[in-house]
Amino acid sequence: MPAMPFDTSDESRYDRTRLRQWAHGRARSAGVDRRDLLKLFAVGTAAGSLGLAAGAPAAAAGSAAAGSPAAGAPNPPVAAAAGPVTVKPLPPELFTLRGTNAETNFAALRGTGPLTPIDRFFVRNHTSTPRVDAAGWRLKVWGDGLSGGPVEFSYERLRALPAVERTLFIECAGNGRSFYTTQQGQPVTGTPWTLGAIGVARWRGARLSDVLRLAGVTRGAVDVLPRGLDDEVVANGVNLGRVRRPLPVAKALDDVLLAYEMNGQPLPPDHGGPVRLVVPDWVGISSIKWVGDIEVSDEPLYSPWNTDMYRLFGPEHPAQGSAPLTRQTIKSAFELELGAVVPVHRTRLLTGRSWSAAAPVTRIEVSTDGGGHWRRARLHDAPRRGGWVRWSLPWTPRATGATSLLARATDASGRTQPETSVHNTQGYLFDAVVRHPVTVV
């Protein structure tokens, strides 16, 4: 099948196109029976939510029909975590546990520098963290979009390729979800993140483009499908297989990394080690962890994560749901506990971080009286795309009682955080100014 006649590295355009193609039977559903996907889609449309519920590992008999690689694909040594769903400790002063996930307490980032320390980086798991032995790990690149047969890359072979480093944030699509309810009074489903489902790291790895070219990607290749090695996911009685999400070849050959280091250390298990994808600008689900195989296809691919489960439903959106999610939004967060108690007449330095997926953040305004007055904060980092900026503002409370701190970011594209976010029942893409409660005593 010839390549599409437009730039499919644009996530929104790519996902809308794949959704239309799949609905009309022109995109292969990448391992899940079309009837099962239609059933999930119908359930999600009726309920206003297409969120996944992580289940126990699916029966082995269902794995071939649920997105496992083709016959002969690699089966690296993997051990599912027993008991705790993560490997690293999750002390309550650093994390809030949310099912199989761990949210960073933003106050714990105060004074940590521009990179998120690994011990404070949030964890988003669909099931539990697998333990994958780097020595036995193999990446198999296969599919009809290659000029020859499957090609395997060992950990050593991948590390022998030219390495690149990039500082980038990864953010869950539902970051900020809880504020739809607590701040706007609107019900949502899904993990009730505050603002800690984001982290910025310095990623080091090989270019996915180098791997694909060595594997013999052809001019007719259309989609690339990375697949993780974590346990299979079950939703509404359907075995969806292991987490996977297609990328257009244009994006895969552009700026995607196969990362094996994080902040100068070998990639830890909870963050996708030994190797994960890092997909700049795209929502976090694209950056597949524990990648074990990559299918290269000469026809369009579609999976439950691409993105019929990442769409917007509710009164403000079309009856059948919005177009699939695009990149993340613009946000700000204080490095201070929600509901903190602060002393009156004592100056303290308010600190925080702001970020945007569309353009570098160039301006931060802070209100210490619930939005009545605003002052411009001092930036501590040069604005840059892909990361966040740290900022500060001195504050001397003059009266006791409850108040709200607000931080409002503006990026280089001119986008400013709004007062309210447009509601959707799954709580995606929250971008409003958050009212951070404090009590002055």
C-alpha positions as CSV (number, residue, x, y, z in Angstrom):
1,M,0.0,0.0,0.0
2,P,1.5,3.4,-0.9
3,A,2.4,5.9,1.8
4,M,-0.3,8.4,2.7
5,P,0.0,11.7,0.8
6,F,0.5,13.9,3.9
7,D,2.8,14.2,6.9
8,T,1.6,11.5,9.2
9,S,4.1,12.5,11.9
10,D,1.3,14.8,13.1
11,E,-0.4,12.7,15.7
12,S,-3.9,14.1,15.4
13,R,-4.0,13.7,11.7
14,Y,-2.5,10.2,11.9
15,D,-5.0,9.0,14.5
16,R,-8.0,10.4,12.7
17,T,-6.9,8.8,9.5
18,R,-6.3,5.4,11.1
19,L,-9.7,5.6,12.9
20,R,-11.5,6.2,9.6
21,Q,-9.6,3.5,7.9
22,W,-10.2,1.0,10.6
23,A,-14.0,1.8,10.7
24,H,-14.2,1.1,7.0
25,G,-12.2,-2.1,7.2
26,R,-9.0,-0.6,5.6
27,A,-6.8,-0.8,8.7
28,R,-5.7,-4.1,10.2
29,S,-6.5,-4.3,13.9
30,A,-3.1,-5.7,14.9
31,G,-3.9,-8.8,16.8
32,V,-7.4,-8.2,18.3
33,D,-10.4,-9.6,16.5
34,R,-12.3,-6.8,14.8
35,R,-15.6,-7.9,16.4
36,D,-14.0,-7.6,19.9
37,L,-12.7,-4.1,19.1
38,L,-16.2,-3.1,17.9
39,K,-17.6,-4.5,21.1
40,L,-15.2,-2.4,23.2
41,F,-15.9,0.6,21.0
42,A,-19.6,0.2,21.5
43,V,-19.3,-0.2,25.2
44,G,-17.1,2.8,25.5
45,T,-19.4,5.0,23.4
46,A,-22.5,4.1,25.4
47,A,-20.7,4.6,28.7
48,G,-18.8,7.6,27.7
49,S,-15.6,6.0,28.6
50,L,-13.2,3.6,26.8
51,G,-10.7,3.3,29.7
52,L,-8.9,0.1,30.3
53,A,-9.1,-1.9,33.4
54,A,-5.9,-3.8,34.0
55,G,-6.6,-7.5,34.7
56,A,-4.6,-10.5,35.7
57,P,-2.4,-12.0,33.0
58,A,-4.6,-13.5,30.3
59,A,-4.6,-17.2,29.6
60,A,-1.8,-18.4,27.4
61,A,-4.3,-19.9,24.9
62,G,-5.5,-16.4,24.1
63,S,-2.2,-14.7,23.5
64,A,-1.8,-15.5,19.8
65,A,-5.1,-13.9,19.1
66,A,-4.5,-10.9,21.3
67,G,-1.5,-9.2,19.8
68,S,1.4,-11.5,20.4
69,P,4.1,-11.4,17.7
70,A,3.9,-13.7,14.7
71,A,5.3,-17.2,15.0
72,G,9.0,-17.2,15.7
73,A,8.9,-13.7,17.4
74,P,11.2,-13.4,20.4
75,N,10.3,-14.5,23.8
76,P,12.9,-12.9,26.1
77,P,13.1,-14.1,29.8
78,V,10.4,-12.2,31.6
79,A,9.2,-12.5,35.2
80,A,6.0,-10.9,36.2
81,A,6.3,-9.0,39.5
82,A,4.9,-11.0,42.4
83,G,3.3,-8.9,45.2
84,P,4.2,-5.3,44.6
85,V,3.5,-3.9,41.2
86,T,6.7,-1.9,41.0
87,V,10.4,-2.7,41.7
88,K,11.5,0.5,43.3
89,P,10.2,1.6,46.7
90,L,7.3,4.0,46.8
91,P,7.6,5.9,50.1
92,P,4.5,8.1,50.9
93,E,6.6,11.2,51.1
94,L,7.5,10.8,47.4
95,F,4.5,9.1,45.9
96,T,0.7,8.7,46.0
97,L,-0.3,5.1,45.1
98,R,-3.1,4.8,42.5
99,G,-3.8,1.1,41.8
100,T,-0.9,-0.2,39.6
101,N,0.4,3.4,39.3
102,A,2.4,5.8,41.4
103,E,2.0,9.5,41.2
104,T,4.9,11.8,42.1
105,N,4.1,14.2,45.0
106,F,5.0,17.5,43.4
107,A,6.2,19.0,46.6
108,A,9.0,16.3,46.6
109,L,10.5,17.9,43.4
110,R,11.4,21.1,45.3
111,G,15.1,21.7,44.9
112,T,15.7,18.7,42.7
113,G,16.9,20.5,39.5
114,P,15.5,20.4,36.0
115,L,15.5,16.6,35.7
116,T,13.2,14.4,37.7
117,P,15.3,12.0,39.9
118,I,14.6,8.4,39.1
119,D,13.5,7.7,42.7
120,R,10.7,10.3,42.2
121,F,9.7,9.7,38.6
122,F,6.0,8.6,38.3
123,V,5.1,5.1,37.3
124,R,2.3,4.3,34.8
125,N,1.7,0.5,34.6
126,H,-1.2,-1.3,32.9
127,T,-0.4,-4.4,35.0
128,S,2.9,-4.9,37.0
129,T,6.5,-4.2,36.3
130,P,8.2,-7.2,34.5
131,R,11.8,-8.1,35.2
132,V,13.5,-8.4,31.9
133,D,17.1,-9.6,31.8
134,A,19.2,-7.3,29.6
135,A,21.6,-10.1,28.7
136,G,18.8,-12.2,27.3
137,W,16.7,-9.4,25.9
138,R,16.1,-9.3,22.1
139,L,14.4,-6.8,19.9
140,K,12.8,-8.5,16.9
141,V,11.9,-6.3,14.0
142,W,9.6,-8.1,11.6
143,G,6.8,-7.6,9.1
144,D,5.8,-7.2,5.5
145,G,7.2,-3.7,5.5
146,L,10.8,-5.0,5.5
147,S,12.8,-6.0,2.4
148,G,13.9,-9.3,4.0
149,G,13.1,-11.5,7.0
150,P,13.0,-10.7,10.7
151,V,16.1,-9.0,12.2
152,E,17.1,-9.3,15.8
153,F,19.0,-6.9,17.9
154,S,20.6,-7.8,21.2
155,Y,21.2,-5.3,24.0
156,E,24.8,-5.1,23.0
157,R,24.1,-4.6,19.4
158,L,21.6,-1.8,20.1
159,R,24.2,0.0,22.4
160,A,26.8,-0.3,19.6
161,L,24.7,1.9,17.3
162,P,25.3,5.7,17.3
163,A,23.8,7.1,20.5
164,V,21.8,10.3,21.0
165,E,20.7,12.1,24.2
166,R,17.6,14.2,24.6
167,T,15.9,15.8,27.6
168,L,12.2,15.2,27.3
169,F,9.1,14.9,29.4
170,I,6.7,12.0,29.4
171,E,3.2,12.7,30.6
172,C,0.2,10.6,31.0
173,A,-2.8,11.6,29.0
174,G,-4.9,11.8,32.1
175,N,-2.6,14.0,34.2
176,G,-4.7,16.5,36.1
177,R,-7.8,14.4,35.8
178,S,-9.0,14.7,39.4
179,F,-9.4,18.5,39.0
180,Y,-12.4,18.0,36.7
181,T,-14.2,16.8,39.8
182,T,-12.6,18.6,42.7
183,Q,-12.4,22.0,41.0
184,Q,-15.1,21.9,38.3
185,G,-17.6,19.6,40.0
186,Q,-17.7,17.3,37.0
187,P,-17.6,13.5,37.2
188,V,-14.8,11.6,35.3
189,T,-13.6,8.0,35.1
190,G,-10.0,6.8,35.3
191,T,-7.0,7.1,37.6
192,P,-7.5,10.3,39.7
193,W,-4.1,11.9,39.0
194,T,-3.5,15.4,40.3
195,L,-0.4,16.9,38.5
196,G,2.3,14.3,39.2
197,A,1.9,12.0,36.2
198,I,4.8,13.7,34.5
199,G,8.5,13.5,34.6
200,V,11.5,15.0,32.7
201,A,14.5,12.9,32.1
202,R,17.7,12.8,30.0
203,W,17.2,9.8,27.7
204,R,20.0,8.1,25.9
205,G,19.6,5.5,23.3
206,A,19.6,4.6,19.6
207,R,17.5,6.2,16.9
208,L,14.6,4.0,15.9
209,S,15.3,5.2,12.4
210,D,18.8,3.5,12.5
211,V,17.3,0.2,13.7
212,L,14.6,0.3,11.0
213,R,17.0,1.0,8.2
214,L,19.3,-1.8,9.4
215,A,16.3,-4.1,9.4
216,G,15.5,-3.1,5.8
217,V,12.4,-0.9,6.0
218,T,11.0,-0.4,2.6
219,R,9.5,2.7,0.8
220,G,6.1,1.0,1.0
221,A,6.1,0.7,4.8
222,V,3.2,2.5,6.4
223,D,3.1,1.8,10.1
224,V,5.5,0.6,12.8
225,L,4.0,-1.3,15.8
226,P,6.1,-1.5,19.0
227,R,4.9,-4.0,21.6
228,G,5.7,-4.2,25.3
229,L,6.7,-7.3,27.3
230,D,4.4,-6.6,30.3
231,D,1.5,-8.8,31.1
232,E,-1.5,-9.0,28.8
233,V,-4.3,-6.6,29.5
234,V,-8.0,-7.6,29.8
235,A,-10.8,-5.1,29.4
236,N,-14.6,-5.9,29.4
237,G,-13.8,-9.6,29.0
238,V,-11.6,-9.1,26.0
239,N,-7.9,-10.1,26.0
240,L,-6.2,-7.1,24.4
241,G,-2.8,-8.6,24.6
242,R,0.3,-6.7,25.5
243,V,0.4,-2.9,25.3
244,R,1.2,-1.7,21.8
245,R,0.5,1.4,19.8
246,P,1.3,2.0,16.1
247,L,3.4,4.9,14.8
248,P,3.5,6.2,11.3
249,V,6.8,5.5,9.5
250,A,7.3,9.2,9.1
251,K,7.3,9.7,12.9
252,A,9.4,6.5,13.5
253,L,12.0,7.7,11.1
254,D,12.1,11.2,12.6
255,D,12.9,11.6,16.3
256,V,11.9,8.5,18.2
257,L,14.4,6.9,20.5
258,L,15.0,3.4,21.7
259,A,16.2,4.5,25.1
260,Y,18.4,2.3,27.4
261,E,19.6,5.0,29.8
262,M,17.7,7.5,32.0
263,N,19.5,10.3,33.7
264,G,22.9,8.6,33.1
265,Q,21.9,5.2,34.5
266,P,20.8,2.0,32.8
267,L,17.0,2.2,32.3
268,P,15.3,0.9,35.5
269,P,12.6,-1.8,35.3
270,D,9.8,0.5,36.4
271,H,10.5,2.9,33.6
272,G,10.8,0.4,30.8
273,G,14.2,-1.2,31.2
274,P,16.1,-2.6,29.6
275,V,14.8,-0.7,26.5
276,R,11.7,1.5,25.9
277,L,10.5,3.9,23.2
278,V,10.6,7.6,23.9
279,V,8.3,9.4,21.4
280,P,8.7,13.2,21.6
281,D,5.5,15.4,21.7
282,W,3.1,12.4,21.6
283,V,1.0,11.3,24.6
284,G,2.7,9.0,27.1
285,I,1.0,5.8,25.9
286,S,3.1,6.1,22.7
287,S,6.4,5.6,24.6
288,I,6.0,1.9,24.9
289,K,8.0,0.4,27.9
290,W,9.8,-3.0,27.9
291,V,9.7,-3.1,24.1
292,G,10.3,-6.6,22.8
293,D,9.3,-6.6,19.1
294,I,8.4,-4.1,16.4
295,E,6.2,-4.9,13.5
296,V,6.8,-3.0,10.3
297,S,3.7,-3.1,8.1
298,D,2.9,-2.1,4.5
299,E,-0.7,-1.6,5.4
300,P,-2.3,0.6,8.1
301,L,-2.5,-0.8,11.6
302,Y,-4.9,-0.1,14.4
303,S,-4.9,-1.2,18.1
304,P,-7.0,-0.5,21.2
305,W,-4.3,2.0,22.2
306,N,-4.4,3.9,18.8
307,T,-6.6,5.5,20.1
308,D,-10.2,4.5,20.3
309,M,-9.5,4.3,24.0
310,Y,-8.1,7.8,24.0
311,R,-11.0,9.9,22.8
312,L,-13.2,12.6,24.3
313,F,-16.8,11.9,25.3
314,G,-19.4,14.1,26.9
315,P,-21.9,16.9,26.3
316,E,-19.2,19.1,24.8
317,H,-18.1,16.5,22.2
318,P,-19.8,14.8,19.3
319,A,-22.2,12.0,20.2
320,Q,-19.8,9.3,18.9
321,G,-16.8,10.9,20.6
322,S,-14.1,13.3,19.5
323,A,-11.3,12.7,17.1
324,P,-8.5,10.7,18.9
325,L,-6.4,12.6,21.4
326,T,-3.6,14.7,20.1
327,R,-0.6,15.8,22.1
328,Q,-0.7,16.9,25.7
329,T,-1.7,20.4,26.9
330,I,-0.2,23.2,29.0
331,K,0.0,23.0,32.8
332,S,1.6,24.5,35.9
333,A,2.1,23.1,39.4
334,F,3.4,24.4,42.7
335,E,6.1,22.4,44.6
336,L,3.9,22.6,47.6
337,E,1.5,20.1,49.3
338,L,-2.2,20.6,48.5
339,G,-3.7,22.0,51.6
340,A,-0.4,23.2,53.0
341,V,-0.4,25.3,56.2
342,V,1.8,28.4,56.1
343,P,2.6,31.0,58.8
344,V,1.3,34.5,58.5
345,H,3.8,37.5,58.1
346,R,6.6,35.2,57.1
347,T,8.1,35.4,53.6
348,R,8.5,32.2,51.8
349,L,9.6,31.4,48.2
350,L,6.9,29.8,46.2
351,T,8.4,27.5,43.6
352,G,6.9,25.5,40.8
353,R,7.1,24.1,37.2
354,S,5.2,24.7,34.0
355,W,5.3,22.9,30.7
356,S,3.6,22.7,27.3
357,A,3.6,20.1,24.7
358,A,3.1,22.6,21.9
359,A,5.8,25.2,22.5
360,P,8.3,26.4,25.2
361,V,6.7,28.1,28.2
362,T,7.8,31.8,28.2
363,R,5.7,33.4,30.9
364,I,4.4,32.4,34.4
365,E,2.0,34.5,36.4
366,V,1.1,33.7,40.0
367,S,-1.8,34.8,42.2
368,T,-1.7,34.4,46.0
369,D,-5.2,35.7,46.6
370,G,-7.4,33.3,44.6
371,G,-7.0,35.1,41.3
372,G,-7.6,38.7,42.4
373,H,-4.2,39.9,41.5
374,W,-1.3,38.5,39.4
375,R,2.4,38.9,39.5
376,R,5.0,37.6,37.1
377,A,7.2,34.8,38.4
378,R,11.0,34.5,37.8
379,L,12.0,31.8,35.4
380,H,15.0,29.6,36.4
381,D,15.4,27.8,33.1
382,A,15.7,28.9,29.5
383,P,12.4,28.0,27.8
384,R,12.8,25.0,25.6
385,R,10.4,22.5,23.9
386,G,10.2,19.1,25.4
387,G,11.0,20.1,29.0
388,W,9.6,22.3,31.7
389,V,10.6,25.6,33.2
390,R,11.1,26.1,37.0
391,W,10.0,29.3,38.5
392,S,9.7,31.2,41.8
393,L,8.0,34.1,43.5
394,P,8.3,35.4,47.0
395,W,5.1,35.6,49.1
396,T,4.4,37.2,52.5
397,P,0.9,36.3,53.7
398,R,-0.7,39.3,55.4
399,A,-3.9,37.7,56.8
400,T,-4.9,34.3,58.3
401,G,-7.4,32.0,56.8
402,A,-7.9,29.9,53.7
403,T,-6.8,31.0,50.3
404,S,-5.8,29.6,46.9
405,L,-2.6,29.9,45.0
406,L,-2.8,30.0,41.2
407,A,-0.1,29.7,38.6
408,R,-0.9,30.5,34.9
409,A,1.5,29.6,32.1
410,T,1.8,31.0,28.6
411,D,3.8,29.3,25.9
412,A,5.6,30.7,22.8
413,S,2.6,29.9,20.6
414,G,0.5,32.3,22.6
415,R,-1.5,29.7,24.4
416,T,-2.4,30.5,28.0
417,Q,-4.0,28.2,30.6
418,P,-7.7,28.9,30.8
419,E,-9.9,29.3,33.8
420,T,-11.7,26.0,33.1
421,S,-11.1,23.0,31.0
422,V,-13.6,21.6,28.5
423,H,-15.1,18.6,30.3
424,N,-14.8,15.0,29.0
425,T,-16.0,12.0,30.8
426,Q,-12.6,10.3,30.8
427,G,-10.8,13.3,32.3
428,Y,-8.2,13.7,29.6
429,L,-6.2,16.8,28.7
430,F,-6.9,19.0,31.8
431,D,-5.3,22.4,31.2
432,A,-7.1,24.9,33.5
433,V,-5.3,26.9,36.1
434,V,-5.3,24.8,39.2
435,R,-6.6,26.4,42.5
436,H,-4.0,25.2,45.0
437,P,-5.5,25.4,48.5
438,V,-3.5,26.6,51.5
439,T,-4.3,27.8,55.0
440,V,-2.5,30.8,56.6
441,V,-2.2,30.6,60.4
